[in-house]
Every structure is written in C-alpha cells, then in structure tokens.
Amino acid sequence: MLQSLLNRVQSLSPQDGHVLVAGDIWIHQDQCHDLHASRPEFLQHASAAGLALGLADLGLSVTMLGFVGDDELAHAIERPLEAAGIASDLLHIRQWQTFTDTALDSLARDENELNAQGRRRRRHKDERALPIDGMSEYEAHLQNRAERYMRNASAVVLVDYDLGSIAEPRALVYVAKQLGIPCVAVIGNSSTLNQYAEADRQLSVAGLGLADAVGEIVPSLSHVMDAIS
C-alpha cells in the first residue's frame, strides 16, 4: 500500500552536525503567484519548509524532512530548498495535494469532530481525511527516517501543526535525548503541546512571523552557531 501512494525517495546522508527540521509542511494558498520564485512568498511562515530556509540563511547545514503532495506545489517547495543548499527529503504522497493553509482552517473549524473510529479527523483542503491517521505506514516511514537522520545531527527541530506528519512525538524526543542533541518543538496547534513536554524547548508559533520564530529557535542552537562562527 505504501509504495502505491508514496513515491520512492532515496534516503539522504546528511553532513555531520546538520540541523534536522522535520514535520508539517504547508503553504499560503493565496500567495502562490509565482511558483518559480527563488524565495517564494508562500513559504514565508513557520512551517517546516520556511523554518529550514530561515535556519539555512544563518549558515547552518540543514536537513528537511516532511510530506508533500504529488503536484506542482510540491516541486515549488523543493526548488528553493535545493537552491538554499538544504538536503531535502520530501516524501511525495501520490494522488494527493500539498497542504495549504486551508487545511489549518479546516482543523480549526472541526477541532472536535471525530471519525467513525473515535479519532479526530485530519482534513485536507478537499475535505478528504489524509491517509495519515494512527501509526500508519506513512508515519512510520517518516519516523524511521527522522531517527536515522538524527544519528549525526547537532539538533532537531520538530514542527507540528497537527496535520499528522509526526506520529509519535515522544519517541522522537526520546531519541534526541538518548543521542544528547537539543530538541526544539515548534507547535502550531496547542492540542499537541503535551506530547512535547520532554523537549528541551517548546515554541508556540501562534502570531509569530518567520523571522521571529527562527530567532526564538536560535538560542537552542548556540553550540551549532558557535561551531560555524
């Protein structure tokens, strides 16, 4: 089932000491005027892709891991990441569309709606439930890659807007602690806050622009910044 919906992506061999940014990627739909821009406006917010770009601008070696659709928007995200020198492992879900801010609006409207199994529904912009619910093969795929990339990372930034990319936050935080690397949790939805209680830093990005969010993360990466200065 996984291979029928997930395009094959070769796993990366990130540079030693890289900063791993993993989690939810979404774009501003009403800002998709130029899909070929080198620094597109639709990524200038604190989703995983925007944060990866912001940290790379500081001279950090960054690896980006997350889900996108199998569409033109996915390629529009990938191009600026590659141009910025970011090692991007974007997992393309076939027959699916990249998340936009309408997905976040839908989550806010239907926060208390449950599906037939009693789970909160994660909705996409076309109102279909994303096939990332519970510990599915999709989530396991991202989880395994994240753990692999953390082995030679200097820090990890987990980005969670409750879109379903990160299945077991506590497990990833635990791995970071076992490896002795800082773990920063960037939270876009307060309902996920308690799952990152053991992270070294919890950052709520509600109301924060991209520059401010990057500025809040940097103190947790001081050892990495010192190494490149």
N, CA, C and O of each residue as an XYZ file, in Angstrom:
916
protein
N       0.830     -1.208      0.000
C       0.000      0.000      0.000
C       0.861      1.252      0.000
O       0.562      2.216     -0.706
N       1.929      1.241      0.790
C       2.781      2.417      0.886
C       3.373      2.773     -0.462
O       3.368      3.942     -0.848
N       3.890      1.777     -1.193
C       4.528      2.059     -2.463
C       3.533      2.567     -3.499
O       3.925      3.266     -4.433
N       2.268      2.232     -3.353
C       1.279      2.686     -4.318
C       0.927      4.149     -4.122
O       0.421      4.789     -5.045
N       1.182      4.690     -2.942
C       0.814      6.068     -2.657
C       2.004      6.972     -2.377
O       1.855      8.194     -2.371
N       3.163      6.411     -2.148
C       4.322      7.199     -1.771
C       5.408      7.006     -2.804
O       5.897      5.893     -2.998
N       5.788      8.081     -3.467
C       6.862      7.994     -4.441
C       8.150      7.578     -3.753
O       8.391      7.929     -2.598
N       8.962      6.839     -4.461
C      10.227      6.407     -3.885
C      11.176      7.597     -3.784
O      11.367      8.339     -4.748
N      11.764      7.767     -2.609
C      12.733      8.822     -2.374
C      13.966      8.182     -1.763
O      13.873      7.453     -0.776
N      15.123      8.457     -2.355
C      16.358      7.920     -1.790
C      16.641      8.628     -0.468
O      16.564      9.854     -0.386
N      16.966      7.855      0.563
C      17.290      8.481      1.836
C      18.622      9.208      1.718
O      19.473      8.843      0.906
N      18.789     10.234      2.531
C      19.944     11.114      2.452
C      21.070     10.646      3.366
O      20.879      9.799      4.238
N      22.244     11.219      3.142
C      23.390     11.046      4.043
C      23.803     12.443      4.466
O      24.743     13.009      3.908
N      23.104     13.010      5.456
C      23.347     14.405      5.820
C      24.763     14.625      6.347
O      25.403     13.714      6.873
N      25.225     15.856      6.189
C      26.525     16.259      6.702
C      26.539     16.161      8.219
O      25.549     16.489      8.874
N      27.661     15.708      8.783
C      27.788     15.636     10.238
C      27.539     17.010     10.857
O      28.039     18.027     10.375
N      26.757     17.017     11.932
C      26.465     18.263     12.626
C      25.322     19.059     12.028
O      25.102     20.210     12.406
N      24.587     18.455     11.096
C      23.459     19.167     10.489
C      22.340     19.373     11.501
O      22.280     18.695     12.526
N      21.456     20.318     11.198
C      20.240     20.537     11.986
C      19.087     19.904     11.217
O      18.823     20.269     10.072
N      18.407     18.959     11.845
C      17.270     18.297     11.214
C      15.993     19.062     11.525
O      15.666     19.288     12.690
N      15.272     19.460     10.484
C      13.949     20.063     10.626
C      12.951     19.069     10.046
O      13.004     18.761      8.855
N      12.046     18.568     10.872
C      11.120     17.527     10.427
C       9.707     17.850     10.879
O       9.491     18.344     11.986
N       8.738     17.563      9.998
C       7.339     17.731     10.398
C       6.469     18.327      9.317
O       6.684     18.101      8.126
N       5.481     19.092      9.750
C       4.410     19.554      8.874
C       4.862     20.675      7.940
O       5.465     21.662      8.361
N       4.551     20.487      6.663
C       4.810     21.482      5.627
C       3.465     21.941      5.072
O       2.616     21.121      4.722
N       3.279     23.245      4.994
C       2.091     23.782      4.347
C       2.442     25.140      3.753
O       3.435     25.756      4.141
N       1.632     25.600      2.818
C       1.907     26.865      2.160
C       0.675     27.760      2.202
O      -0.444     27.287      2.405
N       0.894     29.059      2.007
C      -0.215     30.007      1.902
C      -0.768     29.953      0.485
O      -0.103     30.354     -0.470
N      -1.975     29.459      0.361
C      -2.555     29.255     -0.963
C      -2.730     30.556     -1.732
O      -2.524     30.583     -2.946
N      -3.108     31.641     -1.050
C      -3.376     32.898     -1.754
C      -2.103     33.655     -2.115
O      -2.167     34.753     -2.668
N      -0.934     33.066     -1.802
C       0.327     33.722     -2.146
C       1.106     32.942     -3.206
O       2.304     33.154     -3.392
N       0.415     32.046     -3.891
C       1.069     31.225     -4.913
C       1.060     31.926     -6.272
O       0.643     31.352     -7.277
N       1.527     33.172     -6.284
C       1.518     33.927     -7.529
C       2.671     33.500     -8.440
O       2.528     33.477     -9.662
N       3.797     33.167     -7.845
C       4.974     32.797     -8.627
C       5.556     31.508     -8.056
O       6.270     31.530     -7.054
N       5.247     30.393     -8.697
C       5.713     29.097     -8.202
C       7.179     28.845     -8.516
O       7.740     27.843     -8.072
N       7.804     29.728     -9.267
C       9.198     29.533     -9.648
C      10.129     30.522     -8.951
O      11.305     30.613     -9.301
N       9.620     31.256     -7.978
C      10.447     32.227     -7.263
C      11.534     31.511     -6.469
O      11.322     30.413     -5.955
N      12.717     32.154     -6.373
C      13.820     31.554     -5.622
C      13.546     31.556     -4.120
O      14.038     30.685     -3.403
N      12.767     32.522     -3.639
C      12.367     32.566     -2.230
C      10.888     32.905     -2.184
O      10.520     34.046     -1.904
N      10.028     31.914     -2.461
C       8.600     32.199     -2.660
C       7.913     32.734     -1.405
O       8.209     32.336     -0.278
N       6.994     33.643     -1.650
C       6.253     34.270     -0.558
C       5.423     33.247      0.217
O       5.216     33.397      1.421
N       4.947     32.207     -0.473
C       4.056     31.251      0.185
C       4.765     30.380      1.224
O       4.110     29.622      1.938
N       6.097     30.479      1.318
C       6.842     29.722      2.338
C       7.327     30.600      3.488
O       8.024     30.119      4.382
N       6.970     31.867      3.474
C       7.484     32.792      4.483
C       6.654     32.745      5.763
O       6.074     33.749      6.177
N       6.606     31.581      6.376
C       5.923     31.391      7.645
C       6.574     30.183      8.332
O       7.433     29.520      7.752
N       6.160     29.911      9.555
C       6.870     28.933     10.381
C       6.364     27.510     10.218
O       6.121     26.823     11.210
N       6.201     27.055      8.969
C       6.058     25.620      8.765
C       7.463     25.055      8.610
O       8.438     25.806      8.621
N       7.574     23.742      8.467
C       8.899     23.127      8.457
C       9.771     23.656      7.318
O      10.966     23.878      7.513
N       9.191     23.863      6.131
C       9.976     24.330      4.988
C      10.482     25.748      5.206
O      11.646     26.038      4.928
N       9.623     26.635      5.700
C      10.035     28.008      5.960
C      11.125     28.087      7.016
O      12.079     28.850      6.868
N      10.991     27.304      8.083
C      11.993     27.300      9.142
C      13.327     26.754      8.639
O      14.388     27.250      9.021
N      13.273     25.736      7.786
C      14.505     25.196      7.214
C      15.229     26.267      6.415
O      16.447     26.405      6.521
N      14.488     27.027      5.615
C      15.084     28.109      4.849
C      15.673     29.177      5.764
O      16.779     29.663      5.525
N      14.936     29.542      6.810
C      15.416     30.562      7.737
C      16.688     30.155      8.446
O      17.584     30.981      8.626
N      16.789     28.893      8.855
C      17.991     28.415      9.542
C      19.167     28.297      8.577
O      20.311     28.561      8.949
N      18.883     27.899      7.332
C      19.950     27.830      6.331
C      20.515     29.214      6.037
O      21.705     29.350      5.755
N      19.669     30.243      6.101
C      20.130     31.617      5.877
C      21.163     32.044      6.917
O      21.952     32.957      6.670
N      21.161     31.390      8.073
C      22.121     31.716      9.127
C      23.451     30.998      8.935
O      24.372     31.168      9.733
N      23.551     30.200      7.884
C      24.781     29.482      7.601
C      24.821     28.073      8.141
O      25.859     27.412      8.084
N      23.700     27.605      8.665
C      23.643     26.260      9.216
C      23.465     25.226      8.119
O      22.844     25.502      7.093
N      24.009     24.036      8.333
C      23.736     22.899      7.461
C      22.413     22.293      7.905
O      22.283     21.848      9.046
N      21.432     22.274      7.009
C      20.062     21.906      7.378
C      19.577     20.733      6.524
O      19.809     20.680      5.317
N      18.901     19.802      7.182
C      18.202     18.714      6.504
C      16.713     18.878      6.766
O      16.302     19.110      7.903
N      15.905     18.757      5.720
C      14.458     18.960      5.818
C      13.750     17.656      5.490
O      14.029     17.024      4.471
N      12.821     17.256      6.374
C      12.073     16.013      6.196
C      10.588     16.276      6.414
O      10.195     16.811      7.451
N       9.762     15.901      5.436
C       8.330     16.085      5.600
C       7.557     15.565      4.397
O       8.139     15.136      3.401
N       6.228     15.611      4.511
C       5.337     15.140      3.455
C       4.888     16.291      2.562
O       4.625     17.396      3.037
N       4.806     16.017      1.268
C       4.168     16.919      0.308
C       3.288     16.070     -0.595
O       3.305     14.841     -0.522
N       2.526     16.733     -1.442
C       1.707     16.005     -2.386
C       2.506     15.605     -3.612
O       3.735     15.687     -3.632
N       1.794     15.178     -4.616
C       2.410     14.775     -5.885
C       1.933     15.773     -6.937
O       1.265     15.404     -7.903
N       2.287     17.040     -6.733
C       1.728     18.104     -7.558
C       2.764     19.200     -7.797
O       3.908     19.101     -7.354
N       2.342     20.234     -8.500
C       3.249     21.329     -8.845
C       3.698     22.094     -7.607
O       4.823     22.592     -7.564
N       2.836     22.193     -6.601
C       3.198     22.890     -5.375
C       4.368     22.201     -4.670
O       5.237     22.863     -4.103
N       4.383     20.881     -4.711
C       5.486     20.139     -4.092
C       6.815     20.511     -4.741
O       7.814     20.704     -4.048
N       6.831     20.611     -6.067
C       8.060     20.983     -6.767
C       8.421     22.441     -6.490
O       9.601     22.789     -6.450
N       7.424     23.285     -6.301
C       7.679     24.686     -5.983
C       8.307     24.837     -4.599
O       9.027     25.803     -4.348
N       8.038     23.894     -3.707
C       8.675     23.885     -2.388
C      10.096     23.346     -2.493
O      11.017     23.867     -1.864
N      10.260     22.318     -3.280
C      11.557     21.638     -3.373
C      12.632     22.523     -3.985
O      13.781     22.490     -3.546
N      12.276     23.315     -4.993
C      13.263     24.125     -5.709
C      13.990     25.113     -4.800
O      15.221     25.132     -4.818
N      13.294     25.942     -3.999
C      14.026     26.881     -3.136
C      14.823     26.186     -2.040
O      15.859     26.698     -1.614
N      14.359     25.034     -1.579
C      15.133     24.294     -0.587
C      16.470     23.860     -1.178
O      17.515     24.013     -0.545
N      16.432     23.328     -2.373
C      17.660     22.892     -3.027
C      18.569     24.079     -3.328
O      19.787     23.987     -3.179
N      17.968     25.205     -3.756
C      18.757     26.394     -4.067
C      19.465     26.940     -2.827
O      20.538     27.534     -2.931
N      18.865     26.739     -1.666
C      19.454     27.209     -0.410
C      20.472     26.219      0.159
O      21.044     26.465      1.221
N      20.703     25.104     -0.536
C      21.670     24.118     -0.075
C      21.143     23.188      0.995
O      21.918     22.526      1.686
N      19.820     23.135      1.138
C      19.197     22.270      2.144
C      19.074     20.858      1.590
O      18.624     20.665      0.460
N      19.471     19.877      2.381
C      19.279     18.475      1.993
C      17.821     18.126      2.266
O      17.444     17.882      3.413
N      17.010     18.101      1.229
C      15.567     17.930      1.420
C      15.135     16.515      1.092
O      15.406     16.002      0.006
N      14.465     15.899      2.037
C      13.861     14.581      1.857
C      12.359     14.792      1.934
O      11.744     14.608      2.984
N      11.774     15.185      0.797
C      10.338     15.432      0.732
C       9.656     14.168      0.251
O       9.917     13.695     -0.855
N       8.794     13.627      1.069
C       8.099     12.387      0.762
C       6.797     12.729      0.040
O       5.863     13.263      0.638
N       6.748     12.414     -1.247
C       5.615     12.767     -2.090
C       4.538     11.679     -2.003
O       4.771     10.536     -2.396
N       3.373     12.037     -1.492
C       2.265     11.095     -1.434
C       1.514     11.155     -2.760
O       1.006     12.208     -3.146
N       1.449     10.042     -3.440
C       0.795     10.001     -4.746
C      -0.712     10.243     -4.633
O      -1.355      9.882     -3.646
N      -1.237     10.859     -5.670
C      -2.663     11.150     -5.763
C      -3.114     11.999     -4.576
O      -4.218     11.833     -4.058
N      -2.260     12.887     -4.169
C      -2.566     13.771     -3.039
C      -2.069     15.161     -3.352
O      -1.202     15.340     -4.207
N      -2.618     16.155     -2.658
C      -2.227     17.538     -2.876
C      -1.473     18.075     -1.667
O      -1.773     17.738     -0.522
N      -0.503     18.906     -1.947
C       0.282     19.518     -0.875
C      -0.619     20.344      0.031
O      -1.553     21.000     -0.431
N      -0.327     20.303      1.322
C      -1.129     21.050      2.290
C      -1.048     22.547      2.049
O       0.020     23.077      1.741
N      -2.172     23.220      2.188
C      -2.205     24.676      2.178
C      -2.821     25.148      3.493
O      -3.246     24.338      4.318
N      -2.865     26.469      3.679
C      -3.417     26.999      4.922
C      -4.902     26.694      5.073
O      -5.440     26.825      6.172
N      -5.577     26.292      3.998
C      -6.977     25.905      4.139
C      -7.120     24.638      4.973
O      -8.161     24.416      5.591
N      -6.075     23.804      4.995
C      -6.105     22.615      5.853
C      -6.114     23.024      7.317
O      -6.798     22.407      8.133
N      -5.351     24.069      7.653
C      -5.331     24.557      9.039
C      -6.682     25.154      9.410
O      -7.173     24.957     10.522
N      -7.277     25.883      8.474
C      -8.604     26.454      8.733
C      -9.626     25.355      8.991
O     -10.488     25.484      9.861
N      -9.521     24.279      8.227
C     -10.449     23.170      8.392
C     -10.272     22.511      9.749
O     -11.251     22.134     10.393
N      -9.014     22.369     10.191
C      -8.761     21.797     11.512
C      -9.377     22.660     12.600
O      -9.958     22.146     13.555
N      -9.249     23.959     12.453
C      -9.798     24.860     13.461
C     -11.318     24.764     13.516
O     -11.902     24.791     14.599
N     -11.967     24.652     12.343
C     -13.430     24.572     12.317
C     -13.950     23.268     12.901
O     -14.985     23.235     13.566
N     -13.213     22.195     12.641
C     -13.705     20.868     13.006
C     -12.891     20.238     14.127
O     -12.717     19.020     14.170
N     -12.398     21.069     15.029
C     -11.488     20.606     16.066
C     -12.057     19.452     16.883
O     -11.320     18.562     17.306
N     -13.356     19.469     17.100
C     -13.952     18.448     17.963
C     -14.648     17.323     17.202
O     -15.259     16.444     17.810
N     -14.558     17.349     15.889
C     -15.228     16.327     15.102
C     -14.413     15.038     15.100
O     -13.205     15.072     14.868
N     -15.050     13.924     15.351
C     -14.379     12.635     15.379
C     -14.853     11.775     14.223
O     -15.982     11.911     13.751
N     -13.977     10.886     13.772
C     -14.388      9.961     12.720
C     -15.071      8.742     13.335
O     -15.299      8.700     14.544
N     -15.391      7.766     12.519
C     -16.153      6.608     12.995
C     -15.378      5.796     14.023
O     -15.974      5.087     14.833
N     -14.051      5.897     13.996
C     -13.229      5.152     14.956
C     -12.956      5.951     16.232
O     -12.210      5.508     17.105
N     -13.564      7.126     16.328
C     -13.376      7.935     17.525
C     -12.108      8.752     17.502
O     -11.712      9.295     18.534
N     -11.446      8.859     16.340
C     -10.236      9.657     16.225
C     -10.583     11.019     15.642
O     -11.498     11.144     14.828
N      -9.842     12.037     16.067
C     -10.048     13.339     15.470
C      -9.657     13.276     13.999
O      -8.590     12.765     13.659
N     -10.501     13.784     13.142
C     -10.207     13.752     11.712
C      -9.184     14.816     11.358
O      -9.258     15.953     11.822
N      -8.232     14.425     10.530
C      -7.301     15.392      9.966
C      -7.745     15.634      8.531
O      -7.735     14.719      7.708
N      -8.130     16.855      8.238
C      -8.735     17.137      6.943
C      -7.741     17.822      6.013
O      -6.818     18.512      6.445
N      -7.961     17.608      4.746
C      -7.176     18.236      3.710
C      -8.029     19.297      3.046
O      -9.219     19.402      3.344
N      -7.453     20.084      2.156
C      -8.205     21.195      1.595
C      -9.406     20.742      0.760
O     -10.336     21.516      0.532
N      -9.379     19.481      0.302
C     -10.539     18.982     -0.430
C     -11.473     18.178      0.484
O     -12.360     17.462      0.019
N     -11.244     18.318      1.815
C     -12.089     17.727      2.841
C     -12.000     16.207      2.940
O     -12.821     15.592      3.621
N     -11.021     15.585      2.275
C     -10.799     14.157      2.481
C      -9.860     13.981      3.659
O      -8.944     14.781      3.851
N     -10.080     12.949      4.442
C      -9.172     12.689      5.559
C      -7.837     12.226      4.996
O      -7.789     11.289      4.199
N      -6.756     12.877      5.407
C      -5.426     12.482      4.956
C      -5.126     11.063      5.416
O      -5.430     10.716      6.557
N      -4.536     10.231      4.557
C      -4.256      8.850      4.964
C      -3.051      8.763      5.890
O      -2.164      7.930      5.705
N      -3.037      9.634      6.884
C      -2.006      9.608      7.920
C      -2.761      9.720      9.236
O      -2.913     10.816      9.774
N      -3.220      8.626      9.742
C      -4.033      8.649     10.952
C      -3.725      7.394     11.752
O      -3.866      6.277     11.255
N      -3.309      7.588     12.983
C      -2.799      6.461     13.739
C      -1.383      6.177     13.259
O      -0.848      6.939     12.453
N      -0.768      5.107     13.730
C       0.607      4.796     13.360
C       0.611      4.025     12.049
O       0.889      2.826     12.028
N       0.301      4.715     10.953
C       0.234      4.088      9.646
C       1.624      3.903      9.072
O       2.618      4.325      9.662
N       1.678      3.259      7.901
C       2.954      3.070      7.226
C       3.581      4.407      6.847
O       4.804      4.548      6.844
N       2.743      5.383      6.527
C       3.265      6.689      6.166
C       4.043      7.291      7.335
O       5.199      7.692      7.198
N       3.386      7.341      8.466
C       4.017      7.936      9.641
C       5.254      7.162     10.047
O       6.263      7.754     10.430
N       5.185      5.846      9.967
C       6.342      5.022     10.322
C       7.521      5.329      9.402
O       8.674      5.321      9.832
N       7.217      5.600      8.130
C       8.264      5.905      7.165
C       8.996      7.188      7.566
O      10.226      7.220      7.595
N       8.245      8.236      7.873
C       8.867      9.491      8.287
C       9.579      9.327      9.621
O      10.679      9.845      9.812
N       8.950      8.608     10.541
C       9.533      8.397     11.869
C      10.902      7.715     11.753
O      11.863      8.120     12.406
N      10.976      6.694     10.930
C      12.231      5.957     10.781
C      13.317      6.819     10.154
O      14.477      6.767     10.562
N      12.930      7.616      9.156
C      13.909      8.498      8.520
C      14.414      9.548      9.507
O      15.609      9.841      9.561
N      13.497     10.104     10.281
C      13.895     11.120     11.255
C      14.895     10.552     12.257
O      15.896     11.197     12.571
N      14.629      9.357     12.754
C      15.546      8.742     13.715
C      16.907      8.485     13.080
O      17.940      8.647     13.729
N      16.907      8.084     11.810
C      18.171      7.827     11.110
C      18.968      9.117     10.944
O      20.178      9.142     11.170
N      18.279     10.190     10.547
C      18.978     11.450     10.308
C      19.473     12.091     11.592
O      20.418     12.880     11.562
N      18.858     11.770     12.710
C      19.299     12.342     13.990
C      20.636     11.777     14.462
O      21.286     12.364     15.327
N      21.046     10.658     13.907
C      22.248      9.988     14.404
C      23.498     10.848     14.277
O      24.396     10.752     15.113
N      23.573     11.689     13.245
C      24.737     12.555     13.121
C      24.346     14.028     13.098
O      25.066     14.864     12.553
N      23.179     14.340     13.706
C      22.699     15.717     13.778
C      23.232     16.407     15.027
O      23.614     15.757     16.000
N      23.249     17.726     14.980
C      23.627     18.508     16.163
C      22.397     18.992     16.915
O      22.501     19.400     18.071
N      21.237     18.953     16.277
C      19.982     19.379     16.897
C      18.837     18.949     15.995
O      19.028     18.662     14.814
N      17.635     18.910     16.579
C      16.447     18.578     15.785
C      15.338     19.564     16.124
O      15.114     19.898     17.287
N      14.647     20.024     15.081
C      13.500     20.915     15.231
C      12.279     20.163     14.703
O      12.199     19.855     13.514
N      11.335     19.872     15.585
C      10.122     19.142     15.207
C       8.982     20.141     15.066
O       8.690     20.898     15.992
N       8.336     20.135     13.895
C       7.309     21.126     13.578
C       5.961     20.422     13.494
O       5.761     19.554     12.645
N       5.039     20.795     14.374
C       3.779     20.064     14.480
C       2.589     21.020     14.508
O       2.362     21.734     15.485
N       1.834     21.012     13.404
C       0.587     21.757     13.311
C      -0.614     20.821     13.420
O      -1.736     21.206     13.093
N      -0.379     19.605     13.875
C      -1.417     18.579     13.999
C      -1.974     18.163     12.638
O      -3.145     17.801     12.526
N      -1.129     18.216     11.603
C      -1.535     17.743     10.288
C      -1.275     16.254     10.125
O      -1.719     15.651      9.148
N      -0.572     15.666     11.055
C      -0.424     14.217     11.046
C       0.926     13.690     10.623
O       1.105     12.474     10.559
N       1.891     14.556     10.330
C       3.188     14.066      9.854
C       3.952     13.308     10.925
O       4.568     12.282     10.641
N       3.915     13.805     12.152
C       4.680     13.196     13.238
C       3.739     12.327     14.070
O       2.847     12.829     14.755
N       3.954     11.036     13.996
C       3.042     10.099     14.654
C       3.314      9.972     16.145
O       2.392      9.984     16.961
N       4.588      9.850     16.488
C       4.967      9.594     17.877
C       5.966     10.644     18.338
O       7.167     10.374     18.376
N       5.493     11.842     18.689
C       6.401     12.899     19.118
C       7.302     12.489     20.284
O       8.493     12.801     20.304
N       6.718     11.790     21.248
C       7.509     11.413     22.425
C       8.677     10.507     22.042
O       9.750     10.576     22.641
N       8.456      9.657     21.035
C       9.515      8.749     20.599
C      10.675      9.521     19.986
O      11.836      9.212     20.256
N      10.374     10.525     19.161
C      11.439     11.313     18.544
C      12.171     12.153     19.588
O      13.393     12.290     19.529
N      11.433     12.714     20.539
C      12.075     13.471     21.619
C      12.987     12.558     22.428
O      14.087     12.952     22.815
N      12.527     11.342     22.680
C      13.331     10.368     23.430
C      14.625     10.043     22.688
O      15.691      9.973     23.301
N      14.537      9.844     21.379
C      15.733      9.541     20.591
C      16.729     10.696     20.677
O      17.930     10.481     20.842
N      16.221     11.919     20.564
C      17.100     13.089     20.660
C      17.807     13.124     22.012
O      19.000     13.420     22.084
N      17.083     12.827     23.070
C      17.690     12.828     24.406
C      18.735     11.731     24.529
O      19.794     11.948     25.118
N      18.450     10.561     23.983
C      19.411      9.469     24.028
C      20.683      9.817     23.268
O      21.775      9.393     23.649
N      20.544     10.586     22.196
C      21.699     10.987     21.403
C      22.388     12.229     21.958
O      23.477     12.596     21.517
N      21.746     12.868     22.926
C      22.341     14.046     23.549
C      22.297     15.287     22.693
O      23.184     16.135     22.792
N      21.269     15.417     21.840
C      21.151     16.609     20.999
C      19.907     17.395     21.397
O      18.897     16.803     21.778
N      19.970     18.731     21.312
C      18.805     19.550     21.660
C      17.622     19.257     20.753
O      17.777     19.000     19.559
N      16.439     19.301     21.346
C      15.201     19.077     20.595
C      14.274     20.261     20.827
O      13.849     20.518     21.953
N      13.967     20.977     19.755
C      13.062     22.118     19.812
C      11.740     21.711     19.170
O      11.723     21.241     18.032
N      10.642     21.885     19.883
C       9.309     21.562     19.357
C       8.619     22.867     18.974
O       8.357     23.717     19.826
N       8.331     23.014     17.700
C       7.606     24.175     17.192
C       6.148     23.769     17.053
O       5.810     22.913     16.236
N       5.291     24.381     17.848
C       3.903     23.940     17.968
C       2.975     24.941     17.299
O       2.961     26.122     17.646
N       2.200     24.454     16.336
C       1.226     25.308     15.671
C      -0.186     25.094     16.163
O      -1.088     25.863     15.829
N      -0.386     24.047     16.962
C      -1.711     23.731     17.486
C      -1.556     23.301     18.938
O      -0.875     22.314     19.216
N      -2.163     24.009     19.851
C      -1.967     23.771     21.279
C      -2.392     22.374     21.717
O      -1.971     21.911     22.777
N      -3.225     21.688     20.918
C      -3.685     20.356     21.298
C      -2.545     19.343     21.337
O      -2.674     18.294     21.968
N      -1.423     19.648     20.667
C      -0.294     18.717     20.636
C       0.774     19.057     21.671
O       1.779     18.354     21.778
N       0.564     20.118     22.425
C       1.603     20.638     23.310
C       2.110     19.606     24.308
O       3.318     19.486     24.512
N       1.196     18.854     24.936
C       1.604     17.915     25.984
C       2.443     16.767     25.448
O       3.138     16.104     26.217
N       2.393     16.520     24.139
C       3.181     15.429     23.572
C       4.661     15.782     23.456
O       5.493     14.915     23.190
N       4.984     17.057     23.657
C       6.375     17.508     23.563
C       6.886     18.017     24.907
O       7.804     18.834     24.965
N       6.281     17.525     25.982
C       6.625     18.012     27.313
C       8.094     17.793     27.657
O       8.665     18.567     28.425
N       8.718     16.749     27.101
C      10.113     16.442     27.434
C      11.109     17.103     26.482
O      12.317     16.930     26.644
N      10.629     17.850     25.501
C      11.535     18.539     24.585
C      12.315     19.608     25.337
O      11.850     20.119     26.356
N      13.481     19.943     24.845
C      14.299     20.964     25.503
C      13.663     22.343     25.407
O      13.861     23.192     26.276
N      12.905     22.556     24.349
C      12.236     23.848     24.165
C      10.917     23.620     23.463
O      10.852     22.887     22.476
N       9.864     24.243     23.964
C       8.565     24.243     23.308
C       8.286     25.663     22.840
O       8.313     26.603     23.634
N       8.021     25.814     21.559
C       7.798     27.138     20.996
C       6.445     27.175     20.308
O       6.236     26.501     19.300
N       5.524     27.966     20.854
C       4.239     28.180     20.198
C       4.419     29.287     19.177
O       4.834     30.393     19.520
N       4.108     28.992     17.927
C       4.339     29.972     16.862
C       3.090     30.777     16.524
O       3.088     31.532     15.551
N       2.038     30.628     17.306
C       0.815     31.400     17.061
C       1.144     32.886     17.108
O       1.635     33.386     18.120
N       0.878     33.579     16.029
C       1.113     35.015     15.971
C       2.537     35.419     15.644
O       2.828     36.612     15.553
N       3.439     34.451     15.463
C       4.831     34.770     15.165
C       5.089     34.724     13.658
O       4.615     33.823     12.966
N       5.839     35.696     13.162
C       6.305     35.642     11.794
C       7.499     34.713     11.696
O       8.006     34.227     12.707
N       7.945     34.471     10.471
C       9.045     33.532     10.268
C      10.323     34.000     10.937
O      10.984     33.210     11.610
N      10.686     35.259     10.772
C      11.929     35.765     11.353
C      11.914     35.646     12.873
O      12.920     35.279     13.480
N      10.778     35.955     13.487
C      10.677     35.861     14.946
C      10.766     34.412     15.404
O      11.393     34.121     16.423
N      10.137     33.488     14.650
C      10.188     32.073     15.018
C      11.615     31.548     14.926
O      12.066     30.819     15.810
N      12.327     31.910     13.867
C      13.728     31.497     13.738
C      14.544     32.078     14.879
O      15.393     31.393     15.448
N      14.293     33.343     15.218
C      15.003     33.984     16.321
C      14.780     33.293     17.653
O      15.672     33.265     18.500
N      13.580     32.730     17.843
C      13.282     32.014     19.089
C      13.981     30.655     19.132
O      14.288     30.153     20.213
N      14.232     30.061     17.973
C      14.890     28.755     17.918
C      16.396     28.869     18.141
O      17.000     27.994     18.761
N      17.000     29.941     17.639
C      18.458     30.078     17.619
C      19.129     29.881     18.983
O      20.174     29.233     19.036
N      18.581     30.408     20.095
C      19.267     30.180     21.373
C      19.474     28.706     21.716
O      20.431     28.362     22.410
N      18.600     27.845     21.242
C      18.754     26.409     21.485
C      19.815     25.786     20.587
O      20.201     24.633     20.779
N      20.283     26.551     19.611
C      21.285     26.055     18.664
C      22.616     26.782     18.839
O      23.434     26.804     17.920
N      22.839     27.374     20.008
C      24.034     28.185     20.210
C      25.319     27.403     19.981
O      26.303     27.944     19.476
N      25.307     26.117     20.360
C      26.518     25.305     20.161
C      26.807     25.093     18.683
O      27.964     24.984     18.278
N      25.742     25.034     17.876
C      25.921     24.872     16.434
C      26.393     26.185     15.819
O      27.267     26.190     14.953
N      25.820     27.285     16.261
C      26.210     28.589     15.751
C      27.661     28.888     16.093
O      28.388     29.459     15.279
N      28.086     28.506     17.292
C      29.474     28.732     17.696
C      30.440     27.969     16.799
O      31.541     28.441     16.517
N      30.020     26.783     16.351
C      30.898     25.941     15.546
C      31.140     26.532     14.159
O      32.165     26.247     13.540
N      30.205     27.356     13.658
C      30.368     27.898     12.315
C      30.857     29.343     12.339
O      31.111     29.926     11.285
N      30.992     29.926     13.528
C      31.423     31.319     13.619
C      32.931     31.437     13.663
O      33.461     32.546     13.741
